[in-house]
């Protein structure tokens, strides 16, 4: 879990657009972030398995 100061710092508008830090809105993780869902891979998997993300199913073939 990131510190509160890191989360606040990432929400500020950066000097340059390439410095944007996108974080998971549930846990604050910045690595393995999925833009389409706004979640990190761990939170995405948990929510998808519980059926909380509409249109996402676990594949099986």
Order of alpha helices (4+ residues) and beta strands (2+ residues): alpha-beta-beta-alpha
